[in-house]
Amino acid sequence: MEPQNTQTKNKGGRPKKAIKKDQLMAVKCSLYERRVIEANAKSANLSVSEYLREISMTGKIDRREKALPKEVLELTGTLNHMAANLNQIARKRNGMEELSPLERANLKVQSGELKTLASKIKSHFQ
């Protein structure tokens, strides 16, 4: 008799974690302390459990900033606007249409804005 190759069918779902966090630990605190802990966890963008584990194991919290700075968002918006305009110009040129004088002037202005934007980005990273 030959040994059978029995393969278990993958039932799908979430894969098993290497280290399970299955131990529950209750902590007594006052309502004020609870609010402070919850506020600190929220400001660090962590759940209360993650916050308490991190602070107890390392003694400090590495803050996770998810929001981009205002300047970066403004630069991204400006670049998206310019990209849309350049796409319209390219479509017109590929269709063998000539640009009007107004469109040419707008193109020169946007080219200057793009150079200014590039220099702002360059100066920000220096």
Disulfide bonds with the S-S distance in Angstrom:
none
